[in-house]
């Protein structure tokens, strides 16, 4: 079996918008040093075809500028992969990774594109062997993948109401997204805790907007509300600051969605700069994601996979990944986004009572509607 075709699709799920809204697709939030956002869901999908007629799909998470990732697949990954055996998946990951390492591209868009190709190769291997990816990736530790839901809301009342809706749907965990000042965040979290009770896991994500002293004060307030973890509290590049924060707090500090390889995480783990790591499989790929989880396990660090702006193939790959590691904790999920992102599929993983249900469908367990996929391409 040989790889005969590699295609990449930059996708944009256009949403209806008021006539008066800006036409610019990308924007910066007004508050803080926040990252750039797209007004519509965007991502990049890889399709790899083999000489046996097997078609595998993967995703390189691209919440902004998916055409950048697409170009990397077409111009840099393609010549490395074409004509190769897809079962040589670990070798191919290493060959793609080293192709641009000396030029300084050992993270960022290049690795996102690599991740999409890697996931597609595992999809092919699963289909070729008639087994789900979690079987060929090492076997599954669990039959269900528990989920937490993201909670928005700029007021305590709105957040508490939304939280109650998710609990009624069966979610055992809730993550509150907050970029407000400390007193407002604590007010929101207190309202959510009061509404959902003590049995529901609560997490808080502040999107790297706090200094270490501010995050420490916030964390101490969150500890009193029995919050499970404080996520992305401060600048990603400040590993010493993250280590100081993790040491200062009794609650867990969760980071890592911005990292793509075990090389980036080695110092983080050695310095105990986090208590929980959050690899994003559409940024790491399944091959490197497993390596990250294994490295984390040697430091007794649990893994809670990040999804964020990932699409349906990112989610499906993360379900397979989550089944195959011993140190899995809980997975991020948004039911509303899942329905929207699933428009390019005729089959996708099943959610029931706040968890994904594992089955034995070969490959990633997703069937792509090619006409819809191509209709979303830009």
C-alpha positions in Angstrom: 0.0 0.0 0.0 1.3 3.4 -0.9 0.1 7.0 -0.5 -1.1 8.2 -3.9 -2.8 11.5 -3.1 -2.6 14.2 -0.4 -5.2 17.0 -0.4 -5.9 19.8 2.0 -9.0 21.8 2.6 -9.2 25.2 4.3 -12.7 25.3 5.8 -14.9 28.2 6.9 -18.3 27.5 8.4 -20.0 30.8 7.5 -22.5 32.0 10.1 -25.4 34.4 9.5 -24.5 37.9 10.7 -26.3 41.2 11.0 -25.9 43.5 7.9 -24.1 46.1 10.0 -21.4 43.7 11.3 -17.9 44.2 10.1 -17.0 42.3 7.0 -13.4 41.6 8.3 -13.3 38.0 9.2 -10.5 38.3 11.9 -10.6 40.6 14.9 -8.9 41.3 18.2 -11.0 41.5 21.3 -10.9 44.9 23.0 -9.8 43.7 26.4 -6.4 42.6 27.3 -3.7 40.9 25.2 -6.1 38.4 23.7 -5.4 36.3 20.7 -6.9 37.0 17.3 -10.3 35.4 16.5 -12.3 34.5 13.4 -16.0 35.4 13.2 -16.7 32.0 11.8 -15.5 28.5 12.7 -12.4 27.7 10.6 -10.1 24.7 10.3 -8.0 22.7 7.9 -8.8 19.1 6.9 -6.3 16.7 5.3 -7.4 13.9 3.0 -5.0 11.1 2.1 -5.7 8.4 -0.5 -3.9 5.1 -0.9 -3.2 2.8 -3.8 -5.7 0.4 -2.2 -8.4 3.0 -2.4 -8.6 3.7 1.3 -9.2 7.4 2.2 -8.1 8.8 5.5 -9.0 12.1 7.0 -7.2 14.3 9.5 -7.3 17.8 10.9 -4.7 20.4 11.7 -6.4 22.8 14.0 -6.5 26.2 12.3 -9.0 28.5 14.1 -7.5 31.4 12.1 -5.8 31.3 8.7 -6.5 27.7 7.7 -5.1 28.5 4.2 -1.7 28.8 5.8 -1.9 25.2 7.1 -3.3 24.0 3.8 -0.3 25.5 1.9 2.1 23.8 4.3 0.5 20.4 3.6 0.5 20.9 -0.1 4.0 22.3 -0.5 6.0 20.7 2.4 4.3 17.6 3.7 3.2 16.3 0.3 6.7 15.6 -1.2 7.6 13.7 2.0 4.5 11.6 2.1 3.7 10.8 -1.5 4.6 7.2 -2.4 5.2 6.2 1.2 3.6 3.4 3.1 1.0 4.9 5.6 1.9 2.2 8.1 5.3 3.9 8.6 3.4 6.6 10.5 6.0 7.2 13.3 8.8 7.4 10.8 6.7 9.8 8.7 6.0 12.1 11.7 9.7 12.3 12.4 10.6 12.9 8.8 8.1 15.7 8.5 9.2 17.2 11.8 12.9 17.3 11.1 12.3 18.7 7.6 11.9 22.2 8.9 13.4 22.0 12.4 16.8 23.5 11.4 14.9 26.4 10.0 13.2 27.1 13.3 9.8 25.7 12.5 9.4 23.2 15.3 6.1 24.5 16.5 3.2 26.6 15.2 1.4 26.3 11.8 4.0 23.7 10.5 3.3 21.2 13.3 -0.5 21.9 13.0 -0.3 20.8 9.3 1.9 17.8 10.3 -0.7 16.8 12.9 -3.5 16.8 10.3 -1.4 14.4 8.1 -0.6 12.2 11.1 -4.2 11.8 12.1 -5.2 10.9 8.5 -2.5 8.2 8.4 -3.9 6.6 11.6 -7.4 6.8 10.1 -6.0 4.8 7.1 -4.3 2.2 9.4 -7.5 1.7 11.3 -9.6 1.2 8.1 -6.9 -1.1 6.5 -6.9 -3.4 9.6 -10.7 -3.1 10.2 -10.1 -1.8 13.7 -10.8 1.5 15.4 -7.9 3.8 15.9 -7.8 3.2 19.6 -7.1 -0.5 19.0 -4.2 0.1 16.6 -2.9 2.9 18.8 -2.4 0.6 21.7 -5.8 -0.5 23.0 -8.4 1.2 25.1 -8.5 1.7 28.9 -12.1 2.8 29.0 -15.4 2.4 27.2 -16.7 6.0 27.7 -14.9 9.3 27.6 -16.3 11.7 30.3 -16.8 15.3 29.2 -17.0 18.8 30.6 -18.9 21.6 29.0 -17.7 25.2 28.5 -19.7 27.9 30.3 -19.9 31.5 29.1 -21.9 34.4 30.5 -20.8 37.9 31.5 -23.0 37.9 34.6 -23.3 35.5 37.5 -27.0 34.9 36.8 -26.4 34.1 33.1 -23.5 31.7 33.8 -25.4 29.9 36.6 -28.4 29.4 34.3 -26.2 28.1 31.5 -24.4 25.8 33.9 -27.7 24.3 35.2 -28.7 23.5 31.6 -25.5 21.5 31.0 -25.8 19.6 34.3 -29.4 18.6 33.2 -27.9 17.2 30.0 -25.6 14.9 32.0 -22.3 16.8 32.1 -20.3 16.1 35.3 -17.9 19.0 34.8 -18.1 22.6 33.7 -15.4 25.0 32.7 -16.1 28.7 33.1 -14.4 31.0 30.5 -13.5 34.3 32.2 -11.4 37.3 31.4 -12.9 39.7 33.9 -11.4 41.1 37.0 -10.8 38.9 40.0 -13.9 39.9 42.0 -16.2 39.4 39.0 -14.8 36.0 38.3 -15.2 34.9 41.9 -18.8 36.2 41.9 -19.6 34.2 38.7 -18.0 31.0 40.0 -19.7 31.3 43.4 -23.1 31.6 41.6 -22.4 28.6 39.5 -21.2 26.5 42.4 -24.4 27.4 44.4 -26.6 26.5 41.4 -25.0 23.1 40.5 -24.0 21.9 43.9 -20.8 20.3 45.3 -20.7 17.1 43.1 -20.1 18.9 39.8 -16.4 19.5 38.8 -15.8 23.2 38.2 -12.8 24.6 36.3 -11.9 28.2 35.4 -10.0 29.3 32.2 -8.6 32.9 32.2 -6.9 32.7 28.8 -3.4 33.7 29.9 -4.7 37.2 31.0 -3.3 37.3 34.6 0.1 38.0 36.1 1.5 35.5 38.5 0.6 37.5 41.7 -2.9 38.2 40.3 -3.4 34.5 39.4 -2.2 33.5 42.8 -4.8 35.6 44.5 -7.5 34.4 42.1 -6.5 30.8 42.7 -6.8 31.2 46.4 -10.3 32.5 46.0 -11.2 29.7 43.7 -9.9 27.1 46.1 -12.5 28.2 48.6 -15.1 27.4 46.0 -13.7 23.9 45.4 -12.6 24.6 41.8 -10.7 21.7 40.3 -8.3 23.6 38.2 -7.2 27.1 37.1 -6.4 27.0 33.3 -4.0 29.0 31.3 -3.5 31.5 34.1 -0.5 33.5 32.8 1.8 34.0 29.8 2.7 30.7 28.1 6.3 31.5 27.7 6.8 32.2 31.4 7.6 28.7 32.6 9.3 29.9 35.9 6.2 31.9 36.7 3.9 29.0 36.0 6.0 26.8 38.3 5.8 29.4 41.1 2.0 29.6 40.7 1.6 25.8 40.7 3.7 25.7 43.9 1.8 28.5 45.6 -1.7 26.9 45.0 -3.3 23.8 46.5 -5.6 23.6 43.5 -4.3 22.3 40.1 -2.9 24.5 37.4 -3.7 23.3 33.9 -1.7 24.4 30.9 -0.5 23.2 27.5 -3.0 23.8 24.7 -0.3 25.9 23.0 2.3 23.2 23.0 2.7 20.7 20.2 5.6 18.4 21.1 7.1 16.6 24.0 10.2 18.8 23.5 8.3 21.9 24.5 6.8 20.1 27.6 9.9 18.5 29.0 11.0 21.6 31.0 7.4 22.3 32.0 7.1 18.8 33.6 10.7 18.9 35.1 9.9 22.2 36.8 6.5 21.0 37.9 5.0 24.1 36.1 1.6 22.4 35.8 -0.5 19.8 37.6 -2.5 18.9 34.5 -1.4 19.0 30.9 -3.8 19.8 28.0 -2.5 18.6 24.6 -4.6 19.5 21.6 -4.5 16.4 19.3 -5.2 18.5 16.1 -2.0 20.4 17.0 0.1 17.4 18.2 -1.2 14.6 16.0 -2.0 11.2 17.5 1.6 10.0 17.3 3.1 12.9 19.3 0.0 13.2 21.5 0.7 9.6 22.8 4.3 10.5 23.4 3.2 13.6 25.4 0.8 11.5 27.5 3.5 8.9 28.2 6.0 11.6 29.2 3.4 13.2 31.5 2.7 9.8 33.0 6.3 9.5 34.1 5.7 12.7 36.2 2.3 11.5 37.4 0.6 14.3 35.6 -2.9 13.7 34.3 -4.0 14.6 30.7 -7.2 16.5 29.9 -7.2 17.0 26.1 -8.0 20.5 24.8 -10.4 21.0 21.9 -11.0 24.7 21.6 -11.3 25.7 18.0 -10.9 22.1 16.7 -13.4 20.7 14.2 -15.2 17.4 14.0 -12.1 15.4 13.0 -10.1 16.9 15.9 -12.9 15.8 18.2 -13.0 12.3 16.8 -9.2 11.9 17.0 -9.3 13.1 20.6 -11.9 10.6 21.5 -9.7 7.8 20.2 -6.6 9.3 21.9 -8.5 9.6 25.2 -9.3 5.9 25.2 -5.7 4.8 24.9 -3.9 6.6 27.7 -3.8 5.5 31.4 -3.6 9.1 32.7 -6.7 10.5 31.0 -8.8 12.7 33.2 -11.7 14.4 31.3 -12.2 15.9 27.8 -13.4 19.3 26.7 -16.7 19.4 24.7 -19.4 21.8 23.4 -22.6 20.1 22.4 -23.8 23.1 20.3 -20.4 23.4 18.5 -20.4 19.6 17.9 -23.6 19.8 16.0 -22.4 22.7 13.9 -19.0 21.2 13.2 -20.5 17.8 12.4 -22.2 19.2 9.3 -19.5 17.7 7.1 -20.2 14.2 8.4 -22.9 11.5 7.9 -21.5 9.6 10.9 -19.7 10.8 14.0 -19.0 9.6 17.6 -22.0 9.3 19.9 -22.5 11.5 22.9 -24.7 10.2 25.7 -25.2 11.5 29.3 -22.1 13.8 29.2 -19.7 11.2 27.6 -18.6 9.9 24.3 -19.3 6.2 23.8 -16.5 4.1 22.3 -17.4 1.6 19.5 -15.4 -0.5 17.1 -16.0 1.4 13.9 -12.8 1.1 11.9 -10.6 4.2 11.7 -11.6 7.5 13.4 -15.3 6.5 13.5 -16.3 9.4 11.2 -17.8 9.3 7.7 -17.2 12.5 5.7 -19.8 13.9 3.3 -17.4 15.0 0.6 -19.9 17.3 -1.1 -20.5 19.3 2.1 -16.7 19.3 2.9 -15.9 20.8 -0.4 -18.8 23.3 -0.1 -17.2 24.7 3.1 -13.8 25.0 1.4 -12.4 28.5 0.9 
